[in-house]
Amino acid sequence: TDRIAEAAAALGLGADEIVVNVQGDEPLIDPALVGEVAAALRSHGEAAVSTACHPIHDDASFANPNIVKVVMDAKGYALYFSRAGIPYPRDGRGPVFRHIGIYGYRVSFLARYGALAPAPMEKVEALEQLRVLWHGFRIAVSVHEGTVAPGVDTPQDLEAVRRMLT
C-alpha cells in the first residue's frame, strides 16, 4: 500500500481519484474485477478502500488458513477479515466469502495510510487490511458471483498456476 501511495503521488493524482491495486499473488485475476472494485468504492461514499470477495462452497477452503475470509455488514462494508473460518458455523454454515487480493483506494486515503500504526490484529492475522478497519476507516466489499482463478499462497498454488499458464 505504501508503494501504491508513492506511485499515486508521483503521478500527481487528485485526492478524489481511485487507484486499483491487483496483488501479485493474484496473477490470474479477472480484469472485470478491476472495474467492480472501482465501482464499489464510487458507490460507497463512506469507504476509503474497496475490495472483492466470492462465495466459498467447500469445507476445505473454509478451513484453509491461506484463504482469507471476510464478513460484511448489511450495507456491504467489511466487518472483519480472518484466516480462520468466519463466521463460526454454530448451527450449520451460512454464506461465507473468500477475500480476493485486489484493492481500490481513494488517493486521499493513500496519503494518510503511511502514518497509520500497524494494528495488533493485523500482526496476529498477517493481514494488512485490518489496519484500515482498526483505525476506523471503512472497506467496501464487492461480491463477485463469477468464477475466481486461484491465488498463489503456497508453493503448491504456484505450481498449479504455472501449469495453467503453460
C-alpha positions, 0 to 999 in steps of 0.5 A: 500500500505504501508503494501504491501511495508513492506511485499515486503521488508521483503521478500527481493524482487528485485526492478524489481519484481511485487507484486499483491495486491487483496483488501479485499473488493474484496473477490470474485475476479477472480484469472485470474485477478491476472495474467492480472494485472501482465501482464499489468504492464510487458507490460507497461514499463512506469507504476509503478502500474497496475490495472483492470477495466470492462465495466459498462452497467447500469445507476445505477452503473454509478451513484453509488458513491461506484463504482469507475470509471476510464478513460484511455488514448489511450495507456491504462494508467489511466487518472483519477479515480472518484466516480462520473460518468466519463466521463460526458455523454454530448451527450449520454454515451460512454464506461465507466469502473468500477475500480476493487480493485486489484493492481500490483506494481513494488517493486521499486515503493513500496519503494518510495510510503511511502514518497509520500504526500497524494494528495488533490484529493485523500482526496476529492475522498477517493481514494488512487490511485490518489496519484500515478497519482498526483505525476506523476507516471503512472497506467496501466489499464487492461480491463477485458471483463469477468464477475466481482463478486461484491465488498463489499462497503456497508453493503448491498454488504456484505450481498449479498456476504455472501449469495453467499458464503453460 
